[in-house]
Amino acid sequence: MWRLAEPYGVAGRLPSVLTSDDAATGRPRHRGRLLLLSLVLALVAGCAPFAWMLAGTSGQRHDTVDAVPERPVALVLGAGVRADGQPTRLLARRLELAADLYFAGKVEVLLVTGDNSVEHYNETDTMREHLVASGVPDDRIVGDYAGFSTWESCVRAREVFGVDEATVVTQDFHLPRAVRLCRAAGIDAVGVADDAAAERATATTYGWLREVPAAVAALGTVIVRPDPTFLGRYETAVDDALATAAED
């Protein structure tokens, strides 16, 4: 260890030379600043897609059935089925909101899209049964059994079922991403949100937090536009249901 024996120059003033102890303490401080800056930049980069999604869909998202414009089809996104075969509470709230849209005359057909990839798990039929029990006519409900993700549900709605205008139905934390992905898939989409915070505060808080990294993945999806797991041939079920509605 080295150090000047005594100060020089102006009486009582130490020289402007770092001791070895000063240099040692300076390096960790510099590394700490770089680490903090890196964390801040990573946070900004991670939140930017989420902010972009919120801002880019602000004109298409609505909080109430009365506020949402009319569309021929409601795209109701799946959200899980319990072990007893009943919809989870978040899914049930989506279905109740979709039924409200139908009875208010805001939509004519409900396209319910969910996961039926494994035996004894069928979101789509559960959604249909819940809507029928709510009074929605069975012939106004169309099921998509290969809606394994939000993106796949949107692409299949457009390419398989021919939907070019729709109201997306989901929770408020999920709605910006759902509307953005459906618009990227070629659907003139608006959305109506279920605000489940009062009833499911923990799930809602988790949902908002989850949307930050999910928005990053969604941005990649919008850029790459991957094909869904199953695309298949064109199906006329939505066309037929709309024709039936027009006859009434």
Residue pairs with C-beta under 8 A, 6 or more apart in sequence:
1 20
1 21
2 19
2 20
3 19
3 20
4 15
4 17
4 19
7 13
7 14
7 15
8 15
9 15
18 26
46 212
46 213
46 216
47 212
49 215
49 216
49 218
49 219
50 211
50 212
50 215
50 216
52 215
52 219
53 176
53 177
53 180
53 215
53 218
53 219
54 176
56 176
56 180
57 175
57 176
57 179
57 180
57 183
57 191
60 179
60 183
60 189
60 190
60 191
61 175
61 176
61 179
61 190
61 191
61 192
61 193
62 68
62 190
62 191
62 192
62 193
63 172
63 192
63 193
63 195
64 192
65 97
65 100
65 101
65 104
65 106
65 192
66 104
67 192
68 101
68 106
68 167
68 190
68 191
68 192
69 106
69 167
69 190
70 105
70 106
70 107
71 106
71 107
71 165
71 166
71 167
71 190
72 107
72 108
72 109
72 165
72 166
72 242
73 107
73 108
73 109
73 110
73 111
73 157
73 163
73 165
73 166
73 167
73 238
73 242
74 98
74 101
74 102
74 106
74 107
74 109
74 110
74 111
74 166
74 167
74 168
74 169
75 111
75 113
75 153
75 154
75 157
75 163
75 166
75 167
75 168
75 169
75 182
75 187
75 189
76 94
76 95
76 98
76 110
76 111
76 112
76 113
76 127
76 169
76 170
77 94
77 113
77 114
77 147
77 150
77 153
77 168
77 169
77 170
77 174
77 178
78 91
78 112
78 113
78 114
78 115
78 123
78 124
78 127
78 147
78 153
79 87
79 88
79 90
79 91
79 94
79 123
79 170
79 171
80 87
80 88
80 90
80 91
80 123
81 87
81 88
81 91
81 121
81 122
81 123
81 126
82 88
85 126
86 92
86 126
86 130
87 95
87 123
87 126
87 127
87 130
89 196
89 199
89 200
90 171
90 194
90 196
90 200
90 203
91 123
91 126
91 127
92 130
93 171
93 194
93 196
93 199
94 169
94 170
94 171
94 194
95 112
95 127
95 130
95 131
95 134
96 134
96 194
97 169
97 192
97 194
98 107
98 110
98 112
98 131
98 136
98 169
99 131
99 134
99 135
99 136
101 107
101 110
101 167
101 169
101 192
102 108
102 110
102 136
102 140
103 135
103 136
106 167
107 167
108 140
108 241
108 242
108 245
109 140
109 141
109 142
109 238
109 241
109 242
109 245
110 131
110 136
110 140
110 141
110 142
111 142
111 143
111 144
111 157
111 161
111 163
111 166
111 238
112 124
112 127
112 128
112 131
112 141
112 142
112 143
112 144
113 124
113 143
113 144
113 147
113 153
113 156
113 157
114 122
114 123
114 124
114 126
114 127
114 144
114 145
114 147
115 121
115 123
115 124
115 147
115 148
116 122
116 123
116 124
116 125
116 145
116 146
117 146
117 148
122 145
123 147
124 143
124 144
124 145
124 147
125 143
127 143
128 138
128 141
128 143
131 141
132 138
132 141
139 241
139 244
140 241
140 244
140 245
141 241
142 161
142 237
142 238
142 241
143 237
144 153
144 156
144 157
144 160
144 161
146 152
146 156
146 228
146 229
146 230
146 232
147 153
147 156
148 228
148 229
150 174
150 177
150 178
150 181
150 218
151 181
151 185
151 218
151 221
151 226
151 228
152 228
152 229
154 178
154 181
154 182
154 184
154 185
154 187
154 189
155 185
155 227
155 228
155 231
156 228
156 230
156 231
157 163
157 166
157 182
157 185
157 187
158 164
158 182
158 185
158 186
158 187
159 185
159 231
159 234
160 231
160 232
160 233
160 234
160 235
161 234
161 235
161 237
161 238
162 234
162 236
162 238
162 239
163 187
163 238
164 186
164 187
164 188
165 187
165 188
165 189
166 182
166 187
166 188
166 189
166 190
167 189
167 190
167 191
167 192
168 175
168 178
168 179
168 182
168 189
168 190
168 191
168 192
169 191
169 192
169 194
170 178
170 191
170 193
170 194
171 193
171 194
171 195
171 196
171 204
171 207
172 193
172 194
172 195
172 196
172 197
172 204
173 204
173 207
173 208
173 210
173 211
174 207
174 211
175 191
175 192
175 193
176 211
176 215
177 211
177 214
177 215
177 218
178 189
178 191
179 189
179 190
179 191
180 218
180 222
181 218
181 221
181 222
182 189
183 189
184 221
184 222
184 225
195 204
196 203
196 204
197 204
197 205
